[in-house]
Amino acid sequence: MRRSRTVANTAAVVIAVLVAFPLYWMVLSAFKPEAELQSADPRPWTTAPTLDGFRRVLTVDGLGGYFLNSLLVAGAVVLLSLLMSFLAAVALTRFRIKGRAVLLLMLLVAQMVPVEALTIPLFFLMRQVGSAAPAFGLNHLGSLVLVHLAFSLPLAIWMLRGFVAAVPVELEEAATLDGASRTRFVWQVLFPLVAPGLVATSVLSFIHAWNDFLFAKTFIISATENQTLPMAILVFFSPQGNDWGAIMAGSTLMTIPVLIFFVLVQRNLVSGLSGAVKG
């Protein structure tokens, strides 16, 4: 028993190191001087840390606007996905819907399609949507919200379905006997009980929307005022040579909001993920 636990702990440490090493290298490269970054003999440390890369990133024109756009898109996706996925999970779990098994299967199939294969069809779709609703068309942040919402909902619904199903039906019956309507039961009883699942899905939705580059590059074509934060790093790529110090510094700064969001919800994140697995 002790030997198996030691093996498991060792494997966990090795996996943690492998996962954390790219992050460590990114942060290290952000502080390395240009000479060390261009060296043919890279070292996993630096003896002369510098903030030059961060200074170059913070002087990019419109950086504050890029940050606010990313925050707006990610926040809207999180709030809308939580609301819609929760209601959909309740409907698929508590109501007898014809073809429910087919709907659940479609949710899984939607996760199997590569994002790259859908980019061009989505581009033409957003162009058509823009003719009817300009706020959700190309060159508008609404297009990013719609697309990220479409990719976040299937997984969120599938995860929350397990949490909703875990709530005993007898609890709803007892609430009904006490005079509570179904709407009151859903929002005042069921919603707090599935909070860990809501936290887990919110983290996944936030990370997906915050780190997006492909859709931001595809849908925001000419409206520079609507570009998101990952687009700001593009200025450091050039045919003459890439500014890796600034690129790593920008990537490091981009991870800070994700870490802050993770710290705020980490108490419920583990239970949320474990509950989703059990569901």
C-alpha positions, 0 to 999 in steps of 0.5 A: 500500500505504501509503495503504491502510494509512493509511486502515485505521488512520484508520478504526480510530481513528474506530471506536475513538473512536465505541465509547469515547465512550459509556463516556467520557461515562458516567464523566464524568457520574459525576464531574459535579456535579448542576448540570452534569448538569442544564445545557441546554448539556452539555460534554464536560468538567467543571471541578468533579469530585465523588464525590457520585454514588459516595457515594450509590451506596455507601450503598444498602442491601444493595449488598454482597449485590447484588454477591455475587449478581451475582458468584455468577451470573456465575461459575456461568454461566462455569464451567458454560458452559465445561464443557458447551460444551467437551464438546458441541463435542467430541461434535459434532466427534469423534463421528459423531452422527445429525442433527449438521447439524440440531443445529448449525443449531438452535444458530444459530437459537437465537441469532436469537430476540430475548431479549424474545420469550422472557422471558414463556415463560421466566417461566412455565417457571421457575415450573413448574421451581420446583415441582419444584426450588425452588432453580431457580425464581422468586425464586432465583439458580438461575433466572438461572443456568439462563437465562443458561446457555441463552443462552450455550451455543449461541454457546459451542458454535459457537465451540469447535467450530472450535477442536476441529476444528482439532486434528488427528485424528492427534494423538489417534491418536498419544496412543492409541498411547502408551496414553492413553485418550480421556478423558485425551486430551480433558482433558490434550491437547485441553482445553489446546489450545482454551484460547484459545477457552475464554477468548473464550467465558468473556468473552462469558458473563461480560458477558452474565450480569453486565450482565443486567437484564431477567431479574433484574427478571423472575425475582427478584420479591419476594426482595430478598436475591437481587437482582443488582447492576443492580437496585441502580441502580433506586432512583435512578429516580423519578417526581420525577426521576432521579439521573443522577449516581448512575446513571452512578456505579453504571454505572461501578462495574459496569464495573470487574469486567468490565474486571478480568476482561478484563485477566486474560484479554486475552492469550488473548482476541484469539487466541480470537476470531480462531480462532473466526472461522477455525473 
